């Protein structure tokens, strides 16, 4: 049977674009469909615009800190529409680059919603297209709970397009998206309340990281309400009134939900072709991203393996190698370096202390909490945390965790060492770069009790 394309990709986010371009480079005839904008969550409504907002939110503290270094900063003000406009310009630029790169690779871009008709046939706005292989890379979408008044709340997607900057905001959630936006709005001047139903924010991260970030956020003025939740939202003349699980009522100008993201599979017709889904609605795949249907594959957030852009890119590349370069390749999900652009930010790789203890490993913990050099003159009361989890028997560094300025940059380099299986003695043998915060990682000599 002949097909219109060797590969048809549904979703032009990071994973889909990488798979499409690499497959085309191996000689495949490829088309990709996107119903919104090329670039996906990360570029259009995720990590890229969010990082730009993080940069913007840092300036208030920078202005304050400069006084200790002899600077006199005059009157200053923040203009939200300017930030939004400049952000939009940059996203437009990146969108064009993604489209240009796809076209240069020989990939045909179809603007429209793609749905399955059968295992080899896709409908794109009524047009029938056939392909030998089909790759689903539709990503994930914000989860919004079913509570009274949820229609009045915004998601993290909507936060990038608010017309007016909120004087105060209630953010519901305790994961990295909620924590990052709490820092953003707080830094830009909004009164922020973070409501999280768990005991402490950043579930799944190392316990010391969770405690440290939460304490620092509170010091910066974020009202962190743990073991609580919003049960209803009511609109009134000057904003909204929320009711919390503990019975209290609060007035707020804006309610934003960041309570996780769920695989975007609605309306794709996966049930028609028999693609098996998991309990969260994720597409179930094997180590090579193959679904329960032989010629249909899936990569990225829609599989809910690891909701990180670089992981989706790796999965897309591995798919292309496996199918179109006769080189079966499975992604290694161990020791993935991760950054949370909270304030202060987090960099982490490897096992948490809790994971190591759950596996009954004999471990040594090295930990240091200190005031960054910059704040000896700025006077700011902010502490940096650095922590190593070490296998006592082999001396292998199992986990490395940092909370503090530039931790995201640091963890990329330290992640290589952890991935390679570096030992504590090899860390100790590395000469420190002085004066830096990072030198603490190679100068911690005594484990804590």
C-alpha positions as CSV (number, residue, x, y, z in Angstrom):
1,X,0.0,0.0,0.0
2,X,1.3,3.5,-0.9
3,X,0.9,6.4,1.5
4,X,0.9,10.2,1.2
5,X,3.7,10.4,3.7
6,X,6.2,8.1,5.4
7,X,5.5,10.0,8.7
8,X,2.7,12.2,9.9
9,X,3.3,14.1,13.1
10,X,0.4,15.5,15.2
11,X,1.6,18.4,17.2
12,X,4.4,20.8,16.4
13,X,5.9,21.2,19.9
14,X,9.5,20.4,20.9
15,X,9.2,16.7,20.6
16,X,7.2,16.6,17.4
17,X,9.4,19.2,15.6
18,X,12.6,17.3,16.5
19,X,11.1,14.0,15.3
20,X,9.9,15.5,12.1
21,X,13.1,17.2,11.2
22,X,15.3,14.3,12.0
23,X,13.1,11.8,10.2
24,X,13.2,14.1,7.1
25,X,17.0,14.2,7.4
26,X,17.0,10.4,7.2
27,X,15.1,10.5,3.9
28,X,11.5,10.2,5.1
29,X,8.6,12.2,3.5
30,X,7.2,14.1,6.5
31,X,4.2,16.3,7.3
32,X,3.3,17.9,10.6
33,X,0.0,19.3,11.8
34,X,-0.5,22.0,14.4
35,X,-3.8,23.5,15.4
36,X,-2.4,26.6,17.2
37,X,1.2,27.8,16.7
38,X,4.4,26.0,15.9
39,X,6.7,25.7,19.0
40,X,4.4,24.0,21.5
41,X,4.0,24.6,25.2
42,X,7.6,25.5,25.9
43,X,8.1,28.2,23.3
44,X,4.6,29.6,23.1
45,X,3.1,29.3,26.6
46,X,5.7,27.7,28.9
47,X,9.3,27.8,29.8
48,X,10.5,30.5,27.4
49,X,7.9,33.3,28.2
50,X,8.0,32.2,31.8
51,X,11.7,32.6,32.0
52,X,11.4,36.1,30.5
53,X,8.9,36.9,33.2
54,X,11.3,35.6,35.8
55,X,14.0,38.0,34.5
56,X,11.5,40.9,34.7
57,X,10.6,40.1,38.3
58,X,14.2,40.1,39.5
59,X,14.7,43.8,38.9
60,X,12.9,45.1,42.0
61,X,15.4,43.2,44.2
62,X,18.3,44.2,42.0
63,X,17.4,47.9,42.5
64,X,17.2,47.4,46.3
65,X,20.5,45.4,46.4
66,X,22.4,48.0,44.4
67,X,22.2,50.5,47.2
68,X,24.6,48.5,49.3
69,X,27.1,48.7,46.4
70,X,27.0,52.5,46.2
71,X,24.4,53.0,43.6
72,X,21.6,55.6,43.9
73,X,18.6,54.4,41.9
74,X,16.0,57.1,41.1
75,X,12.3,56.8,40.6
76,X,11.2,53.5,39.0
77,X,8.0,52.0,37.8
78,X,6.9,48.8,36.1
79,X,4.7,48.7,33.0
80,X,3.0,45.3,32.4
81,X,1.8,46.1,28.8
82,X,5.4,46.7,27.8
83,X,6.5,43.4,29.2
84,X,3.6,41.6,27.4
85,X,4.3,43.3,24.1
86,X,8.1,42.6,24.2
87,X,7.4,39.0,25.2
88,X,5.0,38.6,22.3
89,X,7.5,39.9,19.9
90,X,10.1,37.4,21.0
91,X,7.6,34.5,20.9
92,X,6.7,35.6,17.3
93,X,10.3,35.5,16.4
94,X,10.8,32.0,17.8
95,X,7.7,30.8,16.1
96,X,9.0,31.9,12.8
97,X,12.3,30.2,13.4
98,X,10.6,26.9,14.2
99,X,8.6,27.1,11.0
100,X,11.6,28.1,8.9
101,X,13.6,25.2,10.3
102,X,10.8,22.7,9.5
103,X,10.5,24.0,6.0
104,X,14.2,24.0,5.5
105,X,14.3,20.3,6.5
106,X,11.6,19.5,3.9
107,X,8.8,19.0,6.4
108,X,5.3,20.1,5.2
109,X,3.4,22.1,7.8
110,X,-0.3,21.8,7.9
111,X,-2.3,24.4,9.9
112,X,-5.3,22.6,11.4
113,X,-6.6,20.1,13.9
114,X,-5.6,16.5,13.1
115,X,-7.8,13.5,14.2
116,X,-7.5,9.8,13.4
117,X,-9.8,8.1,10.9
118,X,-8.0,4.8,11.1
119,X,-4.5,3.6,12.0
120,X,-3.0,5.0,8.7
121,X,-5.4,7.8,8.0
122,X,-5.6,11.3,9.4
123,X,-8.2,14.0,8.9
124,X,-7.0,17.6,9.0
125,X,-9.9,20.0,8.8
126,X,-11.7,17.5,6.5
127,X,-8.7,16.7,4.3
128,X,-7.9,13.0,4.3
129,X,-4.2,12.1,4.6
130,X,-2.5,8.7,4.8
131,X,0.9,7.9,6.4
132,X,2.9,4.7,7.1
133,X,3.8,5.9,10.6
134,X,1.9,8.4,12.7
135,X,3.5,10.2,15.7
136,X,1.3,11.8,18.4
137,X,3.1,14.7,20.1
138,X,0.2,16.9,21.3
139,X,1.6,17.7,24.7
140,X,-0.4,18.4,27.8
141,X,-2.9,21.0,28.9
142,X,-3.6,22.7,32.3
143,X,-5.8,20.7,34.7
144,X,-8.7,22.7,36.1
145,X,-10.7,21.1,39.0
146,X,-14.5,21.0,39.0
147,X,-15.4,23.5,41.8
148,X,-18.0,26.2,42.0
149,X,-16.9,29.2,40.0
150,X,-13.9,27.6,38.3
151,X,-14.9,29.5,35.1
152,X,-13.6,32.7,36.8
153,X,-10.1,31.3,37.3
154,X,-7.2,31.5,34.8
155,X,-4.6,28.8,34.1
156,X,-0.9,29.3,33.6
157,X,-1.5,29.6,29.9
158,X,-3.8,32.6,30.5
159,X,-1.2,34.3,32.8
160,X,0.9,35.2,29.8
161,X,-2.0,37.3,28.2
162,X,-3.6,39.2,31.1
163,X,-4.6,42.6,29.9
164,X,-4.1,44.2,33.3
165,X,-1.5,43.4,36.0
166,X,-3.3,42.2,39.2
167,X,-2.6,44.1,42.3
168,X,-3.1,40.8,44.2
169,X,-3.4,37.2,43.0
170,X,-4.3,33.8,44.5
171,X,-2.3,31.0,43.0
172,X,-3.6,27.5,43.6
173,X,-1.0,24.7,43.5
174,X,2.3,23.8,44.9
175,X,4.3,22.4,42.0
176,X,7.0,24.1,40.1
177,X,4.6,26.1,37.8
178,X,2.7,27.5,40.8
179,X,5.9,28.3,42.7
180,X,7.5,30.0,39.8
181,X,4.5,32.2,39.1
182,X,4.2,33.1,42.8
183,X,7.8,34.4,42.5
184,X,7.1,36.2,39.3
185,X,4.0,38.1,40.5
186,X,5.5,38.8,43.9
187,X,8.6,40.2,42.3
188,X,6.6,42.4,39.9
189,X,4.7,43.9,42.8
190,X,1.5,41.9,43.3
191,X,0.4,40.6,46.7
192,X,0.5,36.9,46.3
193,X,-1.2,34.1,48.2
194,X,-0.1,30.5,47.3
195,X,-2.7,27.9,48.3
196,X,-1.5,24.3,48.4
197,X,-3.4,21.3,49.8
198,X,-0.2,19.4,50.7
199,X,2.0,19.9,53.8
200,X,4.8,21.6,51.9
201,X,5.3,22.8,48.3
202,X,7.3,21.1,45.6
203,X,6.2,17.5,46.2
204,X,8.6,15.0,44.9
205,X,11.7,17.2,45.4
206,X,14.2,16.6,48.2
207,X,12.8,17.5,51.6
208,X,15.4,20.1,52.4
209,X,14.8,21.8,49.1
210,X,11.1,22.0,49.8
211,X,11.5,23.5,53.2
212,X,14.2,25.9,52.1
213,X,12.3,27.3,49.1
214,X,9.1,27.6,51.1
215,X,10.8,29.5,53.9
216,X,12.6,31.9,51.5
217,X,9.3,32.6,49.6
218,X,7.7,33.5,52.9
219,X,10.6,35.8,53.7
220,X,10.0,37.5,50.4
221,X,6.4,38.2,51.3
222,X,4.5,35.4,49.6
223,X,1.6,34.2,51.8
224,X,2.0,30.5,51.6
225,X,-1.1,28.6,52.8
226,X,-0.4,24.8,53.0
227,X,-2.8,22.1,53.9
228,X,-5.6,24.2,52.4
229,X,-7.5,24.5,49.2
230,X,-10.0,26.7,47.4
231,X,-13.5,25.3,47.5
232,X,-15.4,28.0,45.6
233,X,-14.9,31.2,43.7
234,X,-17.5,33.9,43.5
235,X,-17.4,37.0,41.3
236,X,-18.3,40.4,42.8
237,X,-18.1,44.0,41.8
238,X,-14.4,44.5,42.6
239,X,-13.0,41.1,41.9
240,X,-13.6,37.7,43.4
241,X,-14.3,36.1,46.8
242,X,-12.8,32.7,47.4
243,X,-13.8,30.3,50.1
244,X,-11.0,28.1,51.5
245,X,-11.2,24.6,52.9
246,X,-10.6,25.9,56.4
247,X,-13.8,28.0,56.1
248,X,-12.1,31.4,55.7
249,X,-13.1,33.8,52.9
250,X,-10.7,36.0,51.0
251,X,-11.1,38.8,48.4
252,X,-8.7,38.6,45.5
253,X,-8.3,40.3,42.1
254,X,-7.3,37.2,40.3
255,X,-7.3,33.4,40.8
256,X,-4.8,31.3,38.9
257,X,-4.7,27.5,38.9
258,X,-1.4,25.6,38.5
259,X,-2.5,22.2,39.7
260,X,-0.7,20.1,37.1
261,X,-1.0,19.4,33.4
262,X,-2.8,16.4,31.9
263,X,-2.1,14.7,28.5
264,X,-3.9,16.5,25.7
265,X,-5.7,13.6,24.0
266,X,-9.3,14.8,23.9
267,X,-10.9,14.5,20.5
268,X,-7.9,12.9,18.7
269,X,-9.8,9.8,17.9
270,X,-7.4,7.5,19.7
271,X,-10.3,5.3,20.7
272,X,-11.2,4.8,17.1
273,X,-7.9,3.2,16.3
274,X,-7.5,1.4,19.7
275,X,-4.5,3.3,21.2
276,X,-4.4,2.3,24.8
277,X,-4.4,5.0,27.5
278,X,-3.3,5.0,31.1
279,X,-5.1,6.0,34.2
280,X,-4.3,9.7,33.7
281,X,-5.3,9.7,30.1
282,X,-1.7,9.4,29.0
283,X,-0.8,7.4,25.9
284,X,0.9,4.2,27.0
285,X,4.1,3.5,25.1
286,X,7.1,1.1,25.3
287,X,10.8,2.0,25.6
288,X,10.8,3.0,22.0
289,X,7.7,5.2,22.2
290,X,5.5,2.7,20.3
291,X,1.8,2.6,21.3
292,X,-0.5,-0.4,21.4
293,X,-1.0,0.1,17.7
294,X,2.0,-1.0,15.7
295,X,2.5,2.0,13.4
296,X,1.5,4.7,15.9
297,X,4.0,6.2,18.3
298,X,3.9,9.0,20.9
299,X,6.5,11.3,22.5
300,X,6.5,14.2,25.0
301,X,4.1,15.2,27.6
302,X,1.2,13.3,26.1
303,X,2.9,10.1,27.4
304,X,3.4,11.6,30.9
305,X,6.9,10.0,31.2
306,X,8.7,13.1,32.2
307,X,7.1,16.5,31.4
308,X,10.3,18.3,30.4
309,X,11.1,19.9,27.1
310,X,14.6,18.4,26.7
311,X,13.1,15.0,27.4
312,X,10.5,15.4,24.7
313,X,13.3,16.4,22.3
314,X,15.3,13.3,23.2
315,X,12.3,11.1,22.7
316,X,11.6,12.7,19.3
317,X,15.2,12.2,18.2
318,X,15.2,8.6,19.5
319,X,12.0,7.9,17.5
320,X,13.6,9.1,14.3
321,X,16.7,7.1,14.9
322,X,14.7,4.0,15.6
323,X,12.2,4.1,12.7
324,X,14.1,5.9,10.0
325,X,17.8,5.3,10.7
326,X,17.7,1.6,11.6
327,X,19.2,2.4,15.0
328,X,16.9,1.4,17.8
329,X,17.3,3.9,20.6
330,X,15.6,4.2,24.0
331,X,15.8,7.3,26.1
332,X,17.6,6.9,29.5
333,X,15.4,8.7,32.1
334,X,17.8,8.4,35.0
335,X,19.6,11.4,36.5
336,X,17.9,14.0,34.5
337,X,19.0,17.5,35.6
338,X,16.1,19.8,36.4
339,X,15.8,23.5,37.3
340,X,12.9,25.3,39.0
341,X,13.0,29.0,38.4
342,X,11.5,29.8,41.8
343,X,12.9,32.7,43.8
344,X,15.4,31.6,44.9
345,X,15.8,29.0,42.1
346,X,16.4,25.3,42.4
347,X,18.8,23.0,40.5
348,X,18.6,19.3,41.2
349,X,19.8,16.0,39.7
350,X,19.7,12.4,40.9
351,X,18.1,10.9,44.0
352,X,16.5,12.8,46.8
353,X,17.4,11.8,50.4
354,X,14.0,10.3,50.8
355,X,14.3,8.1,47.7
356,X,17.7,6.9,48.9
357,X,16.4,6.0,52.3
358,X,13.3,4.3,50.8
359,X,15.7,2.0,48.9
360,X,17.4,1.2,52.2
361,X,20.8,2.6,50.9
362,X,23.6,3.4,53.3
363,X,24.2,7.1,52.6
364,X,26.1,10.1,53.8
365,X,24.5,13.5,53.5
366,X,26.7,16.6,52.9
367,X,24.9,19.9,53.4
368,X,25.7,23.5,53.6
369,X,23.5,26.6,54.1
370,X,25.2,29.9,53.7
371,X,24.7,33.6,52.8
372,X,25.8,34.3,49.2
373,X,28.7,36.7,48.9
374,X,26.5,39.3,47.1
375,X,24.3,39.7,50.2
376,X,27.1,40.6,52.5
377,X,26.8,44.1,51.0
378,X,23.2,44.1,49.8
379,X,22.1,43.1,53.3
380,X,19.4,40.8,52.0
381,X,18.4,37.9,54.3
382,X,18.5,35.1,51.7
383,X,20.3,31.8,52.1
384,X,21.8,29.3,49.6
385,X,21.4,25.6,50.2
386,X,23.7,22.9,48.7
387,X,23.4,19.2,49.4
388,X,25.0,15.9,48.3
389,X,23.6,12.4,48.8
390,X,26.5,9.9,48.7
391,X,26.5,6.1,48.7
392,X,28.6,5.3,51.7
393,X,29.8,2.0,50.2
394,X,30.9,3.2,46.8
395,X,31.3,6.9,47.4
396,X,29.1,7.5,44.3
397,X,27.2,10.8,44.3
398,X,23.6,9.7,44.1
399,X,22.0,13.2,44.2
400,X,23.0,16.8,44.1
401,X,20.6,19.6,45.1
402,X,21.1,23.4,45.0
403,X,18.8,26.3,46.0
404,X,20.3,29.7,45.2
405,X,21.3,32.1,42.5
406,X,22.4,30.5,39.2
407,X,21.5,27.0,40.4
408,X,19.9,26.2,37.1
409,X,23.2,27.0,35.3
410,X,25.2,25.1,37.8
411,X,23.1,21.9,37.7
412,X,23.7,21.5,33.9
413,X,27.5,21.1,34.6
414,X,27.1,19.1,37.8
415,X,24.5,16.9,36.1
416,X,27.3,15.6,33.8
417,X,29.3,14.5,36.8
418,X,26.4,12.7,38.4
419,X,25.4,11.1,35.1
420,X,29.0,9.8,34.7
421,X,28.9,8.3,38.2
422,X,31.4,10.6,39.8
423,X,32.4,9.8,43.4
424,X,32.7,12.1,46.4
425,X,36.5,11.7,46.3
426,X,36.5,12.9,42.7
427,X,34.4,15.9,43.7
428,X,36.9,16.6,46.6
429,X,39.9,16.3,44.2
430,X,38.5,19.0,42.0
431,X,40.0,22.4,42.7
432,X,37.5,25.0,43.7
433,X,36.8,28.2,41.7
434,X,37.0,31.0,44.2
435,X,35.1,33.1,45.0
436,X,31.9,31.4,43.8
437,X,28.9,29.7,45.4
438,X,29.6,26.6,43.3
439,X,32.9,25.9,45.1
440,X,30.9,24.8,48.1
441,X,30.0,21.6,46.2
442,X,33.7,20.5,46.1
443,X,34.7,21.7,49.5
444,X,32.1,20.0,51.8
445,X,34.2,17.6,53.9
446,X,32.1,16.3,56.8
447,X,28.8,14.6,56.4
448,X,26.0,15.9,58.6
449,X,24.6,13.5,61.3
